[in-house]
Amino acid sequence: MRLCRRFALFLTLCAPCIRADGLAQLPILAGEAARAVTADWLVTPVTRKAALYRTASSNELVMTNGLIRRTWRLAPDAATVAFDNLRTPQAMLRGVKPEAVVQVNGARYQVGGLAGQPDYAYLRPQWLDSMTAWPRAFHFTRFETGPTEAPFAWKPVRHSAKGAWPPPGVSLTLHFDPPPATLPGLEILVHYEMYDGIPLMAKWISLRNGSPRELTLDRFTSELLAVVDYESTVDHPPLPPDVLHVESEYAFNAMDARSASPTVNWAPDPDYSSQVNYKRESPVLLEVRPPLGPGLAIAPGATWTSFRTFELAYDSTDRERRGLAQRRMYRTVAPWVTENPIFMHVRRADPASVKLAVDQCAEVGFEMVILSFGSGLDMENEDPAYLEQIRRLVDYAHAKGIELGGYSLLASRKIDAQNDAINPQTGQPGGAIFGNSPCLGSQWGLDYFRKLRHFIEVTGFDVLEHDGSYPGDVCASTTHPGHRGLEDSQWNQWRQIAEFYRWSRGRGLYLNVPDWYFLEGSNKTAMGYREVNWSLPRDRQTILARQNIYDGTWGKTPSMGWMFVPLVQYQGGGAAATLEPLSEHLADYEQHLAQNFGAGVQAAYRGPRLFDTLQTKAVVRKWVDFYKAHREILDSDLLHLRRPDGRDIDATMHVNPGAREKGLAMVFNPLDQPVSRTLKLPLYYTGLTTSARVRLRDGAAKTYRLDRQYNIAVPVQVPAHGVTWVLVE
């Protein structure tokens, strides 16, 4: 026992030596590596790589890619002491906090951090030397560094931007041991990744139970940042800081990042006593934590890992630029979102209906058929004869060059009292987000995912439209095999569905999911629309749809959101709302095709067929060919030029400085008469600086000089209720 204590004391005393040896192997941050990247990363590819350095100080570690920089002091304990936006330039941090906080077996512990900062309004470097380690904290022991690692596999099987996976960059892992006489054998690892060419990093934690007993992780906070104030108000709480976009994988129950992020919390900082707000309620402390639990048992020898949190530094208050940055983030850390197949929703799953849809899709250039909701498809059916019937349909589609898949409903339905989520207030089913919902940790839930995997493997399905995806329900049952009780119910249900989506991504399955599961492998969610609006008259549907696309692409790439085209009546509306017979409403049908394909947005064309006459077929083929001819630029980011309002022309423009076609603007005229306008096109994000070759529709190219704001003025003529486009080369 005395020898063990002496050895532990030796390690404690020599910890700075161990850290110094590790630091000595790193280059000093100096010269070009210490300077900010001057090129605009949204226009010009950044060649400088993310890397780890040491400072001239003997105990500081720096991670930077020339766009952002994060610095850690390693003694007397490890703590983030700077987080800088090199583009602005601006310090985003005003104070030192622990690297994480955990509650294990009922006791709360900080992970690293430094005590003694005299004022939390700002952080002066000279204060750090006098700051001390928290006595009851997990203390830093060593660090590791290396390349980034993929959290799961991605199998690209269809047209996409083919982003690198994992996204290239550098990783850092800080190791922490428990305070003496508390939790011997438990090690906490704090992980960071920073990515090349984008002001973005990720953070998550792991717990390794090296003790001989089971431990319970009651709560955790994986990130704490004392962020600089965004605004100053005395009487009311100000807005949260606006320098970072923060988003974690632990997301559900919404179709946009902000609504689907229950882990991102902006809270008052109790240490910030000198703030202007009278009640000291400024929400300037970022805390990333799950809303419940996780209440997980970690077995001896086991390692548990949290969700990842991504932190993107904004370098502007301009809405378009911030949207471009956020969309670049998704292309970087979830490159499968750039897959954008052209698909049809067929209403019936019988062989004759499916084959008709497959044949028509092949004839006009569509790429995928989805057996729609209400089609009769049953992916929970394990009858070998049924599975063989579906497999033959998949083979038929593949022979025609078409991918085939279908729809399954998960959460928004009732199973029974034994398998539904139990309301903690009543002890009975009911009160879930969708009313009644099965618990994914029930026996039914475990069987459901087993059946889906089996169905997909046996039939060779290429796509799953997974409706009513797990929305974050909790469950108070203590008899479900997939969780112990209320505290771990949300975590284990989320893990169940996240692991299924990761498995799907690894085998190349395309995932339409009307929730924000992109960071766990889904490809597409709804662009954002109200379903009953598809029962409105046809002319109103098209303008509303353009508004939905315009509004939905601020935070999503065009490929991340689907639209809807009701070829047959949908939720009422009668003849005025219906496109069938297609040949009798061809102008309205073509408007849907033009605005969807022109935006690079795929829609669920739901009905029994895509065309009914040769003329209808030619119109569908025309817009499919237009999209495929310009696919690279049409799958690129949208700039928002003028929102549709039914009063004048509306327009969006795709931009891509790395493509052959640098820009493509789509211009729509909702009026009853033709219009002539001079359209100002902002070309900064095309990468062009002095001149541009411009084509109106398929006409001859004309050269335009860019003004000092990188704009050109192009005269356009648009027929009544018509469309035109401007191609920039």
C-alpha positions in Angstrom: 0.0 0.0 0.0 2.8 2.4 0.9 4.6 1.7 -2.4 1.4 2.3 -4.4 0.9 5.6 -2.6 4.5 6.6 -3.2 4.2 5.7 -6.9 1.0 7.8 -7.2 2.7 10.7 -5.5 5.6 10.3 -7.9 3.3 10.5 -10.9 1.6 13.6 -9.5 4.9 15.4 -9.0 6.2 14.4 -12.4 3.1 15.1 -14.3 4.5 18.5 -15.6 7.5 16.6 -16.9 5.4 14.1 -18.8 3.4 17.0 -20.3 6.5 18.9 -21.2 8.0 15.9 -23.0 4.9 15.6 -25.1 4.9 19.3 -25.9 8.6 19.3 -26.8 7.8 17.1 -29.8 5.5 19.7 -31.3 6.6 22.7 -33.4 6.4 26.2 -31.9 3.5 28.3 -33.2 5.4 31.0 -35.2 5.8 32.6 -38.6 3.2 31.7 -41.2 1.5 29.2 -38.9 0.7 31.9 -36.4 -0.8 34.3 -38.9 -4.4 34.3 -40.0 -5.4 33.0 -43.5 -6.1 36.1 -45.6 -8.0 34.4 -48.4 -11.8 34.1 -48.1 -12.4 30.4 -47.2 -15.9 30.5 -48.8 -14.4 31.4 -52.1 -10.8 30.2 -52.3 -9.7 26.8 -51.0 -7.5 27.1 -47.9 -4.2 25.2 -48.4 -3.0 25.5 -44.8 -3.8 22.4 -42.8 -5.1 22.2 -39.2 -2.3 21.3 -36.9 -1.2 21.2 -33.2 1.6 23.5 -31.9 3.1 24.6 -28.7 3.6 28.2 -27.7 6.8 29.7 -26.4 5.4 29.0 -22.9 6.4 25.6 -21.5 2.8 24.5 -20.8 0.5 25.7 -23.6 -0.9 23.7 -26.5 -2.5 25.4 -29.6 -4.7 23.9 -32.3 -5.2 26.1 -35.4 -6.1 26.0 -39.1 -5.5 29.7 -39.8 -9.2 30.5 -39.5 -9.8 29.7 -35.8 -7.4 28.9 -32.9 -8.0 27.2 -29.6 -5.4 27.2 -26.8 -5.0 25.1 -23.7 -3.0 25.6 -20.6 -1.8 22.2 -19.4 -0.5 23.1 -15.9 -1.4 23.3 -13.1 -4.3 21.6 -14.9 -5.7 21.5 -18.5 -8.1 24.2 -19.5 -9.1 26.1 -22.6 -7.6 29.6 -22.1 -8.3 31.1 -25.6 -10.7 30.5 -28.5 -10.1 33.0 -31.2 -11.7 33.8 -34.5 -8.7 34.7 -36.7 -10.9 36.0 -39.5 -12.5 38.9 -37.6 -10.1 38.9 -35.5 -12.0 38.4 -32.2 -11.5 36.6 -29.0 -14.6 34.5 -28.5 -13.7 33.5 -24.9 -13.9 35.8 -21.9 -13.2 33.2 -19.1 -11.8 29.8 -18.1 -14.2 27.0 -17.4 -13.7 23.2 -16.8 -13.3 21.1 -20.0 -16.3 19.1 -18.9 -18.5 18.3 -15.9 -19.7 14.8 -14.9 -21.9 13.4 -12.2 -20.9 9.8 -11.4 -22.5 7.7 -8.7 -24.3 10.8 -7.5 -21.2 13.0 -7.1 -20.4 15.9 -9.3 -16.9 16.5 -10.6 -15.2 19.1 -12.8 -12.8 17.9 -15.5 -9.8 20.2 -15.6 -10.2 23.9 -15.4 -8.4 26.7 -13.5 -9.6 28.7 -10.5 -8.8 32.3 -9.5 -9.8 34.4 -12.5 -10.4 37.9 -11.0 -13.0 39.1 -13.6 -15.1 37.2 -16.1 -15.8 40.1 -18.4 -12.5 39.4 -20.2 -9.5 37.2 -19.8 -5.9 38.7 -19.6 -3.1 36.2 -20.4 -1.0 37.5 -17.4 -3.7 36.3 -15.0 -3.2 32.6 -16.0 0.2 32.2 -14.2 -1.5 32.8 -10.8 -4.5 30.6 -11.4 -4.7 27.2 -9.7 -6.2 23.8 -10.2 -9.6 22.9 -8.7 -8.9 20.5 -5.9 -11.9 18.3 -6.5 -11.5 17.8 -10.2 -10.3 15.2 -12.6 -6.7 16.3 -13.3 -4.9 16.2 -16.6 -2.2 13.5 -17.1 -1.3 13.4 -20.8 -2.4 14.1 -24.3 -2.5 12.4 -27.7 -2.8 13.8 -31.2 -3.3 12.4 -34.7 -5.5 12.6 -37.7 -9.3 12.8 -37.6 -11.2 9.5 -37.5 -14.6 8.6 -39.0 -17.2 7.9 -36.4 -18.9 5.5 -38.8 -18.6 4.3 -42.4 -20.1 6.0 -45.5 -20.5 4.1 -48.7 -21.1 6.5 -51.6 -23.1 4.7 -54.2 -24.8 7.6 -56.1 -24.0 11.0 -57.5 -22.6 13.3 -54.8 -20.0 16.0 -54.1 -17.7 13.1 -53.0 -16.4 15.0 -49.9 -13.5 13.4 -48.0 -14.6 11.1 -45.2 -13.5 11.6 -42.5 -13.1 15.3 -43.1 -9.3 15.9 -43.0 -7.9 17.7 -40.0 -6.2 17.1 -36.7 -7.3 15.5 -33.5 -6.4 16.0 -29.8 -7.3 13.9 -26.8 -6.7 15.1 -23.2 -6.6 12.4 -20.5 -7.8 13.1 -17.0 -7.6 11.0 -13.8 -9.9 11.3 -10.8 -9.1 13.3 -7.7 -7.6 11.2 -4.9 -9.8 8.8 -2.9 -12.9 9.2 -5.2 -13.2 7.0 -8.3 -10.0 5.1 -8.7 -9.7 3.5 -12.1 -12.1 5.9 -13.9 -10.4 7.9 -16.7 -12.1 10.7 -18.6 -11.0 11.5 -22.1 -11.8 14.9 -23.8 -11.6 14.7 -27.6 -11.3 17.5 -30.1 -11.1 17.7 -33.8 -10.3 20.7 -36.0 -10.9 20.5 -39.8 -9.0 21.8 -42.7 -10.2 24.9 -44.6 -13.3 25.7 -42.4 -13.6 27.5 -39.0 -15.0 24.4 -37.4 -14.1 22.0 -34.7 -15.8 19.2 -32.8 -15.7 18.1 -29.2 -16.9 15.0 -27.2 -15.9 13.1 -24.1 -15.4 9.4 -23.2 -15.3 7.6 -19.8 -13.2 4.5 -19.4 -14.1 2.4 -16.4 -10.9 0.7 -15.3 -12.3 -0.1 -11.9 -13.7 -3.5 -10.8 -17.2 -2.2 -10.2 -20.0 -0.8 -12.2 -20.3 3.0 -12.3 -23.4 5.1 -13.1 -23.0 8.2 -15.3 -25.9 10.3 -14.0 -25.2 13.6 -15.9 -22.6 15.2 -18.0 -21.8 18.5 -19.7 -19.3 18.0 -22.5 -18.6 21.6 -23.3 -18.6 24.8 -21.2 -17.5 28.1 -22.9 -17.6 31.5 -21.2 -18.3 33.3 -24.4 -18.1 37.1 -25.0 -21.2 39.2 -24.7 -23.3 39.8 -27.8 -25.2 42.8 -26.6 -25.6 44.9 -23.4 -29.0 45.3 -21.8 -29.6 46.4 -18.2 -33.2 45.6 -17.7 -33.9 42.4 -19.7 -31.8 39.4 -20.5 -29.9 40.1 -23.7 -29.6 37.7 -26.7 -27.2 34.8 -26.6 -23.7 35.3 -28.2 -23.9 35.3 -32.0 -20.3 34.4 -32.8 -20.8 30.6 -32.9 -23.2 28.1 -34.5 -23.3 25.1 -32.2 -24.9 21.8 -33.0 -24.7 18.3 -31.8 -25.5 14.8 -33.1 -28.0 14.4 -30.3 -30.8 16.0 -32.3 -34.5 15.1 -33.0 -38.1 16.3 -33.4 -37.5 19.1 -35.9 -36.6 19.8 -39.4 -34.1 22.6 -38.7 -30.9 22.7 -36.6 -31.9 25.2 -34.1 -35.2 23.5 -33.2 -33.7 20.1 -33.1 -30.8 20.9 -30.7 -31.8 20.1 -27.2 -28.2 19.9 -26.0 -27.3 23.5 -26.8 -28.0 25.7 -23.8 -27.1 29.4 -23.3 -27.2 30.0 -19.5 -26.2 32.8 -17.1 -22.7 32.6 -15.9 -22.7 32.8 -12.0 -19.0 33.8 -12.1 -19.7 36.9 -14.3 -20.3 39.5 -11.5 -19.3 42.6 -13.5 -21.8 42.2 -16.3 -24.2 45.0 -17.2 -27.4 43.1 -16.8 -28.9 44.1 -13.5 -30.1 40.6 -12.6 -27.0 39.0 -14.0 -29.0 36.9 -16.4 -26.9 37.4 -19.6 -27.0 34.0 -21.4 -23.3 34.0 -22.1 -22.3 30.5 -20.8 -22.5 27.8 -23.4 -23.4 24.4 -21.8 -23.7 21.4 -24.0 -25.6 18.6 -22.2 -28.5 16.2 -22.8 -31.9 17.3 -21.4 -32.2 14.1 -19.4 -29.8 11.6 -17.9 -28.1 9.7 -19.4 -28.3 7.6 -16.2 -26.1 4.9 -17.8 -24.4 2.0 -16.1 -20.7 1.7 -17.3 -19.5 -1.9 -16.7 -16.0 -2.7 -15.5 -13.6 -2.5 -18.5 -16.1 -0.7 -20.6 -15.8 2.7 -22.4 -18.7 5.0 -23.0 -18.6 7.9 -25.5 -20.9 11.0 -25.7 -22.3 12.6 -28.8 -20.2 15.0 -30.8 -20.7 18.8 -30.7 -19.7 21.0 -33.6 -18.7 24.6 -33.2 -18.6 26.8 -36.3 -17.2 30.3 -35.9 -19.1 33.0 -37.8 -17.0 35.8 -39.4 -19.9 38.1 -40.3 -23.4 39.2 -39.3 -24.6 38.9 -42.9 -27.4 36.3 -43.1 -26.3 34.9 -46.5 -22.7 34.5 -45.5 -23.6 32.8 -42.3 -25.9 30.4 -44.2 -23.1 29.6 -46.6 -20.8 28.8 -43.7 -23.4 26.5 -42.1 -24.1 24.7 -45.4 -20.3 24.3 -45.9 -20.2 22.7 -42.4 -22.8 20.0 -43.4 -20.9 19.3 -46.6 -17.8 18.8 -44.5 -18.9 16.7 -41.6 -21.9 15.0 -43.4 -20.9 14.8 -47.1 -23.7 12.2 -47.8 -26.1 15.2 -47.7 -24.9 16.1 -51.2 -26.4 12.9 -52.7 -29.5 14.1 -54.5 -31.3 11.4 -56.5 -34.4 12.3 -58.6 -37.2 10.2 -57.1 -40.9 9.4 -57.5 -43.4 8.4 -54.8 -45.6 5.6 -56.3 -49.0 5.2 -54.5 -49.3 1.5 -54.8 -46.9 -1.3 -53.9 -48.4 -4.1 -56.1 -46.1 -5.3 -58.8 -48.0 -3.8 -61.7 -48.0 -0.3 -60.2 -44.4 -0.5 -59.2 -43.3 -1.7 -62.6 -45.2 1.1 -64.4 -43.5 3.7 -62.1 -40.1 2.1 -62.7 -40.6 2.0 -66.5 -41.7 5.7 -66.6 -38.9 6.8 -64.4 -36.4 5.1 -66.6 -37.9 6.7 -69.7 -37.7 10.3 -68.4 -34.4 10.0 -66.5 -35.6 9.7 -62.9 -33.3 7.7 -60.7 -35.3 6.3 -57.7 -38.8 5.0 -56.9 -40.1 5.1 -53.3 -43.2 3.0 -52.4 -45.1 5.8 -50.7 -47.0 6.1 -47.5 -50.4 4.3 -47.9 -49.0 2.1 -50.7 -49.4 -1.1 -48.7 -45.7 -1.8 -48.3 -45.0 -3.6 -45.1 -41.3 -3.6 -44.1 -42.1 -5.4 -40.9 -43.4 -8.4 -42.8 -41.0 -11.4 -42.4 -42.9 -13.8 -44.7 -40.3 -15.3 -47.1 -42.8 -15.2 -49.9 -43.4 -11.5 -49.4 -39.7 -10.7 -49.2 -39.1 -12.6 -52.4 -41.8 -10.6 -54.2 -40.2 -7.3 -53.1 -36.7 -8.6 -54.0 -37.9 -9.4 -57.6 -39.3 -5.8 -57.9 -35.9 -4.5 -56.7 -34.2 -6.6 -59.3 -36.6 -5.4 -62.0 -35.9 -1.8 -61.0 -32.1 -2.3 -61.0 -32.3 -3.8 -64.5 -33.8 -0.5 -65.6 -31.1 1.5 -63.8 -33.6 2.6 -61.0 -33.1 2.4 -57.3 -36.1 1.1 -55.3 -37.2 1.5 -51.7 -40.1 2.4 -49.5 -41.8 4.0 -46.5 -42.0 2.8 -42.9 -43.7 4.6 -40.0 -42.1 4.4 -36.6 -43.0 6.8 -33.7 -46.4 8.3 -34.3 -48.5 5.2 -33.7 -49.8 3.1 -30.9 -48.6 -0.5 -30.3 -49.9 -1.7 -26.9 -49.5 -1.0 -23.1 -46.5 -3.2 -22.9 -44.5 -1.6 -25.7 -45.6 2.1 -25.8 -43.6 4.8 -24.1 -44.8 5.3 -20.5 -45.6 8.8 -19.3 -43.6 9.5 -16.1 -46.5 11.7 -14.8 -49.2 9.1 -15.2 -47.4 5.7 -15.3 -49.4 4.9 -18.4 -49.0 5.2 -22.2 -49.9 8.5 -23.7 -48.6 12.1 -23.5 -45.7 11.4 -25.9 -44.7 14.0 -28.5 -47.0 12.4 -31.0 -49.6 11.3 -28.5 -48.9 7.6 -28.3 -45.6 6.2 -29.4 -43.7 3.0 -29.1 -40.6 2.9 -26.9 -37.6 2.1 -29.0 -36.2 0.2 -26.0 -39.3 -2.0 -25.7 -39.3 -5.6 -27.1 -41.3 -4.3 -30.0 -38.8 -1.5 -30.7 -35.9 -4.0 -30.7 -37.8 -6.3 -33.0 -38.7 -3.4 -35.3 -35.1 -2.5 -36.1 -34.2 -6.1 -36.4 -37.0 -6.6 -39.0 -36.0 -3.5 -40.9 -32.4 -4.6 -41.2 -33.5 -8.1 -42.3 -35.9 -6.6 -44.9 -33.3 -4.4 -46.4 -30.6 -7.1 -46.5 -32.9 -9.7 -48.1 -34.7 -7.5 -50.6 -31.7 -5.2 -51.5 -33.8 -2.0 -50.9 -31.8 1.1 -51.8 -33.8 3.8 -49.9 -35.8 4.1 -46.7 -38.3 6.9 -46.1 -38.5 6.7 -42.3 -41.5 8.7 -41.0 -42.2 9.5 -37.4 -38.6 9.1 -36.6 -37.7 9.0 -32.9 -38.7 12.5 -31.6 -37.0 12.4 -28.2 -39.7 10.7 -26.1 -38.9 9.6 -22.6 -40.2 6.3 -21.1 -40.7 5.5 -17.4 -41.0 1.8 -17.9 -38.7 -0.4 -15.8 -39.4 -3.6 -17.7 -38.3 -2.7 -21.3 -35.2 -4.6 -22.2 -33.6 -1.7 -24.0 -33.3 0.7 -21.0 -33.4 0.6 -17.2 -35.8 3.3 -16.4 -36.7 7.0 -17.1 -33.2 8.5 -16.7 -31.6 6.3 -19.4 -34.7 6.0 -21.7 -34.0 9.0 -24.0 -30.3 8.2 -24.4 -30.9 4.5 -25.2 -33.7 5.2 -27.6 -31.6 7.8 -29.5 -28.7 5.4 -29.6 -31.0 2.7 -31.0 -32.1 4.9 -34.0 -28.7 6.5 -34.4 -26.9 3.2 -34.7 -29.5 2.1 -37.3 -28.9 5.2 -39.4 -25.2 4.7 -39.1 -25.6 1.1 -40.3 -27.7 2.3 -43.2 -25.0 4.9 -44.2 -22.4 2.2 -44.2 -24.3 0.1 -46.7 -25.2 3.0 -48.9 -29.0 3.1 -48.1 -30.5 6.5 -49.0 -32.4 7.9 -46.0 -35.3 10.3 -46.2 -36.1 11.3 -42.6 -38.4 14.2 -41.6 -36.2 15.0 -38.6 -32.7 16.4 -38.2 -30.6 13.2 -38.2 -28.0 14.4 -40.8 -25.0 14.1 -38.4 -26.0 10.5 -37.8 -26.3 9.5 -41.4 -29.6 10.7 -42.9 -29.6 12.3 -46.4 -32.6 14.5 -46.6 -35.5 16.0 -44.6 -38.5 18.0 -45.7 -37.6 21.4 -47.0 -40.3 22.8 -44.8 -43.9 23.1 -45.9 -47.4 22.7 -44.5 -49.0 19.6 -46.0 -52.5 20.9 -46.2 -51.2 23.7 -48.6 -51.0 21.0 -51.3 -54.8 21.0 -51.3 -54.9 24.7 -52.3 -55.5 25.7 -55.9 -52.6 24.9 -58.3 -51.5 28.5 -58.9 -51.2 29.1 -55.1 -49.3 25.8 -54.6 -46.4 26.9 -56.9 -45.8 30.3 -55.4 -46.0 28.9 -51.8 -43.6 26.1 -52.9 -41.1 28.7 -54.2 -41.4 30.5 -50.9 -40.7 27.2 -49.0 -37.6 26.6 -51.1 -36.4 30.2 -50.6 -36.9 30.1 -46.9 -35.7 26.5 -46.4 -32.3 26.9 -48.0 -30.8 29.5 -45.6 -29.7 26.6 -43.3 -29.9 23.7 -45.7 -28.2 22.9 -49.0 -30.7 22.3 -51.9 -30.0 18.5 -51.6 -30.9 18.4 -47.9 -34.6 19.3 -48.3 -37.3 17.6 -50.3 -40.4 19.2 -51.7 -43.8 17.7 -52.7 -45.8 17.5 -55.9 -49.3 16.0 -55.5 -49.9 14.5 -58.9 -53.2 13.2 -57.5 -55.5 14.8 -54.9 -53.8 15.1 -51.5 -55.9 15.8 -48.4 -58.7 17.4 -50.4 -58.9 20.4 -52.6 -60.8 18.8 -55.5 -60.2 19.5 -59.2 -58.7 22.9 -58.5 -55.8 21.4 -56.6 -55.1 18.3 -58.7 -52.6 17.9 -61.5 -54.1 14.7 -62.9 -54.9 14.4 -65.7 -51.4 15.7 -66.2 -51.8 16.6 -69.8 -54.8 18.9 -68.9 -52.7 20.8 -66.4 -49.4 20.7 -68.1 -48.5 24.4 -67.5 -48.9 24.0 -63.7 -47.0 20.6 -63.8 -44.2 22.3 -65.7 -44.0 25.1 -63.2 -43.4 22.5 -60.4 -40.8 20.8 -62.4 -39.0 24.1 -63.4 -38.9 25.5 -59.8 -37.8 22.3 -58.2 -35.1 21.2 -60.7 -34.1 24.9 -61.1 -33.5 25.1 -57.4 -31.6 21.8 -57.3 -34.3 20.5 -55.0 -35.8 17.0 -55.5 -39.5 16.6 -54.8 -41.8 13.7 -54.0 -43.8 13.4 -57.2 -46.6 11.3 -55.7 -49.0 9.5 -57.9 -49.4 6.5 -60.2 -47.4 7.9 -63.1 -45.1 10.7 -64.2 -46.7 11.3 -67.7 -49.9 10.4 -69.5 -49.1 11.6 -73.1 -46.1 12.1 -75.2 -46.3 15.8 -74.7 -46.3 15.4 -71.0 -43.4 13.0 -71.2 -41.4 15.5 -73.2 -42.0 18.3 -70.6 -40.8 16.0 -67.8 -37.8 14.9 -69.8 -36.9 18.5 -70.7 -36.5 19.5 -67.0 -34.8 16.3 -66.0 -32.3 16.9 -68.8 -31.9 20.6 -67.8 -31.0 19.5 -64.2 -28.6 16.8 -65.3 -26.9 19.1 -67.8 -26.2 21.6 -65.0 -26.2 19.2 -62.0 -23.0 20.4 -60.4 -24.0 24.0 -60.2 -27.7 23.2 -59.4 -26.6 21.1 -56.5 -24.5 24.0 -55.2 -25.5 26.7 -52.7 -28.3 29.1 -53.3 -28.0 32.8 -52.9 -31.3 34.5 -52.1 -32.0 37.3 -54.5 -35.7 38.1 -54.2 -38.3 36.2 -52.2 -41.5 35.2 -54.0 -44.4 37.4 -53.2 -46.7 37.3 -56.3 -46.1 41.0 -56.9 -43.0 40.9 -59.2 -40.3 38.5 -60.4 -38.5 36.4 -57.8 -35.1 34.9 -58.2 -32.4 32.7 -56.6 -28.9 32.0 -57.9 -26.6 29.0 -57.4 -22.9 29.7 -56.9 -19.8 27.5 -56.9 -16.3 28.9 -57.3 -14.9 25.4 -57.8 -17.2 24.4 -60.7 -16.9 25.0 -64.4 -20.3 26.8 -64.4 -19.8 29.4 -61.7 -23.4 30.6 -61.3 -26.9 29.9 -62.4 -29.8 32.2 -61.6 -33.5 31.1 -62.0 -36.0 33.9 -62.5 -39.8 33.4 -62.2 -42.6 35.7 -63.2 -45.9 35.1 -61.3 -47.7 37.9 -63.1 -50.3 37.8 -65.8 -48.1 39.8 -68.3 -44.5 39.5 -69.5 -41.9 41.6 -67.7 -38.6 43.1 -68.6 -36.2 43.8 -65.8 -32.5 44.5 -65.2 -31.4 41.8 -62.7 -28.4 42.5 -60.4 -26.4 39.4 -59.9 -23.9 39.3 -57.0 -21.0 37.3 -58.2 -18.6 37.5 -55.3 -19.2 33.9 -54.2 -18.6 32.6 -57.8 -15.0 33.5 -57.4 -15.0 35.7 -60.4 -13.3 39.1 -59.9 -13.2 41.1 -63.1 -15.4 39.6 -65.8 -18.0 36.9 -66.4 -19.3 35.1 -69.5 -23.1 35.1 -69.3 -25.7 33.2 -71.3 -29.5 33.9 -71.2 -31.1 30.5 -71.3 -29.2 28.6 -74.1 -28.2 31.7 -76.0 -24.8 33.0 -77.0 -22.3 34.1 -74.3 -21.8 37.8 -73.6 -19.0 39.2 -71.4 -19.9 41.4 -68.5 -17.5 43.5 -66.3 -18.0 43.2 -62.6 -18.4 46.4 -60.6 -16.4 47.1 -57.4 -19.0 45.1 -55.4 -18.6 42.1 -57.7 -22.1 42.6 -59.3 -23.3 42.6 -62.8 -26.5 44.0 -64.2 -28.2 41.6 -66.7 -31.4 42.5 -68.6 -34.0 39.7 -68.6 -37.3 39.1 -70.2 -39.7 36.6 -68.5 -43.0 35.6 -70.1 -46.2 35.7 -68.1 -46.3 32.9 -65.5 -42.9 31.8 -67.0 -39.3 31.2 -66.1 -35.9 32.0 -67.5 -32.4 31.4 -66.3 -29.0 33.1 -66.5 -25.9 31.0 -66.7 -22.6 32.4 -65.5 -19.3 30.9 -66.7 
